[in-house]
């Protein structure tokens, strides 16, 4: 497998509905989904979990992360986004009949230390936005995932994420 370029969705398997981006832990962003249908019977869930990848390289032509030689070595506990202060991070229905939903990604989803070179023991926070249409004859469930590669910034503690108290090593 060495020398082959793998995207994050190929690396972790599953559907191609994965958005990969590099972020600072202080970044926050709002996404808007337009379903163009009545979503009054939809249920929404937002959760995240940070995994640690041992090494990360980048394609020299595109600058995109290359996971062909990466291995998940551990993780931090899953976070139900409603557990953040006041539950304000649950997806917000703007207009049910028009099918408009806002999804807020807060800052500080990962709060541990980061190695400044961004290629060793890299924390990647995977955010899953799931919706269920309970009005269809069979419940339809779909999920979009965001893989957020956490980069060091001046307010972040310099250090190895695997030394953090909340880290759990992957045992196979």
C-alpha positions as CSV (number, residue, x, y, z in Angstrom):
1,X,0.0,0.0,0.0
2,X,3.0,2.3,0.4
3,X,3.2,5.1,-2.2
4,X,-0.5,5.0,-2.9
5,X,-2.6,8.1,-2.2
6,X,-5.6,7.4,0.1
7,X,-8.3,9.9,1.0
8,X,-9.7,9.8,4.5
9,X,-12.9,8.1,3.3
10,X,-10.8,5.4,1.6
11,X,-8.7,5.1,4.7
12,X,-11.5,4.7,7.2
13,X,-13.8,2.9,4.8
14,X,-17.4,3.7,4.1
15,X,-19.3,6.2,2.1
16,X,-17.6,9.1,0.2
17,X,-19.6,11.7,2.1
18,X,-16.5,12.8,4.1
19,X,-15.3,16.4,4.1
20,X,-11.6,16.7,5.1
21,X,-10.1,20.0,6.3
22,X,-7.3,21.3,8.4
23,X,-8.5,23.4,11.4
24,X,-7.2,25.2,14.4
25,X,-8.9,24.0,17.7
26,X,-10.2,27.6,18.0
27,X,-12.0,27.4,14.7
28,X,-15.8,27.3,14.6
29,X,-18.1,27.1,11.6
30,X,-21.8,26.9,10.7
31,X,-22.9,24.8,7.7
32,X,-26.4,25.1,6.2
33,X,-28.2,22.1,4.7
34,X,-31.0,22.7,2.2
35,X,-33.1,19.5,1.8
36,X,-35.6,21.1,-0.5
37,X,-38.3,19.1,1.2
38,X,-40.4,19.2,4.3
39,X,-38.3,17.9,7.2
40,X,-40.9,18.2,10.0
41,X,-40.5,14.5,10.7
42,X,-36.7,14.4,10.6
43,X,-34.6,13.7,13.6
44,X,-31.0,15.1,13.8
45,X,-27.9,14.0,15.8
46,X,-24.4,15.5,15.9
47,X,-21.5,13.8,17.6
48,X,-17.7,13.9,17.5
49,X,-14.7,11.8,18.4
50,X,-11.0,12.6,18.1
51,X,-8.7,9.8,16.9
52,X,-4.9,10.0,16.9
53,X,-3.1,9.0,13.7
54,X,0.6,8.0,14.1
55,X,1.9,9.7,10.9
56,X,0.4,11.9,8.2
57,X,1.9,12.9,4.9
58,X,0.8,15.3,2.2
59,X,0.6,14.9,-1.6
60,X,3.3,17.3,-3.0
61,X,1.2,18.2,-6.0
62,X,-2.2,18.8,-4.5
63,X,-1.3,19.5,-0.8
64,X,-4.1,17.0,0.2
65,X,-3.4,14.7,3.2
66,X,-2.3,11.3,2.3
67,X,-3.3,8.5,4.7
68,X,-1.6,5.6,2.8
69,X,1.0,5.1,5.6
70,X,-1.2,6.3,8.5
71,X,-2.4,4.1,11.4
72,X,-5.0,5.0,14.0
73,X,-3.2,4.4,17.3
74,X,-5.8,5.6,19.8
75,X,-8.7,7.9,20.5
76,X,-10.5,10.2,23.0
77,X,-14.1,9.6,24.2
78,X,-17.0,10.3,21.9
79,X,-18.9,13.6,22.5
80,X,-22.6,14.0,21.9
81,X,-22.7,17.6,20.7
82,X,-25.7,18.3,22.9
83,X,-23.3,17.8,25.8
84,X,-21.6,21.0,25.0
85,X,-22.7,24.0,27.2
86,X,-26.5,24.6,26.9
87,X,-27.0,22.2,24.1
88,X,-26.6,25.0,21.6
89,X,-24.7,22.8,19.2
90,X,-27.6,20.5,18.3
91,X,-28.6,21.0,14.6
92,X,-31.0,23.9,14.4
93,X,-34.0,23.7,12.0
94,X,-34.4,27.1,10.4
95,X,-37.5,26.3,8.2
96,X,-39.0,22.8,8.4
97,X,-41.3,23.2,5.4
98,X,-38.5,24.4,3.2
99,X,-36.0,21.9,4.6
100,X,-33.3,24.3,5.9
101,X,-31.1,23.2,8.8
102,X,-28.0,24.9,10.3
103,X,-25.3,22.7,11.8
104,X,-22.8,24.4,14.1
105,X,-19.3,23.1,14.6
106,X,-18.0,24.7,17.9
107,X,-14.5,25.4,18.8
108,X,-12.6,23.3,21.3
109,X,-13.9,19.9,20.1
110,X,-10.3,18.8,20.8
111,X,-8.6,20.5,23.7
112,X,-5.5,18.4,24.2
113,X,-1.9,19.0,23.3
114,X,-0.6,19.0,19.6
115,X,2.8,18.4,18.2
116,X,3.6,21.5,16.1
117,X,5.0,19.7,13.1
118,X,1.5,18.3,12.2
119,X,2.9,15.0,10.9
120,X,3.3,13.0,14.1
121,X,0.5,11.8,16.4
122,X,-2.0,14.0,14.7
123,X,-5.4,14.5,16.3
124,X,-8.3,14.2,13.8
125,X,-11.7,15.1,15.1
126,X,-14.4,13.2,13.2
127,X,-17.8,15.0,13.4
128,X,-20.9,13.0,12.3
129,X,-24.1,14.8,11.3
130,X,-26.9,12.2,11.0
131,X,-30.5,12.7,10.0
132,X,-33.4,10.2,10.1
133,X,-36.6,10.6,8.1
134,X,-39.2,8.8,10.3
135,X,-42.0,9.7,7.9
136,X,-40.9,7.3,5.1
137,X,-42.2,3.7,5.0
138,X,-38.8,2.5,6.2
139,X,-36.7,4.9,8.3
140,X,-34.1,6.5,6.1
141,X,-30.9,7.3,7.9
142,X,-28.0,9.2,6.3
143,X,-24.7,10.6,7.8
144,X,-22.2,13.2,6.6
145,X,-18.8,13.1,8.3
146,X,-16.2,15.8,8.7
147,X,-12.6,14.8,9.4
148,X,-11.0,17.9,11.0
149,X,-7.2,17.6,11.2
150,X,-6.2,19.7,14.2
151,X,-3.2,21.9,13.7
152,X,-1.2,23.6,16.4
153,X,-1.7,27.3,17.1
154,X,-0.2,29.5,19.8
155,X,-2.9,29.0,22.4
156,X,-2.6,25.2,22.2
157,X,-0.3,23.3,24.6
158,X,2.7,21.9,22.7
159,X,2.9,18.2,23.4
160,X,2.1,14.7,22.5
161,X,-1.7,13.9,22.4
162,X,-0.9,10.3,23.5
163,X,0.3,11.7,26.9
164,X,-3.0,13.4,27.6
165,X,-5.1,11.9,30.4
166,X,-8.2,11.3,28.2
167,X,-6.3,9.3,25.6
168,X,-7.0,5.6,25.1
169,X,-4.5,3.6,23.1
170,X,-6.0,1.3,20.5
171,X,-5.4,-2.4,21.4
172,X,-5.8,-5.0,18.7
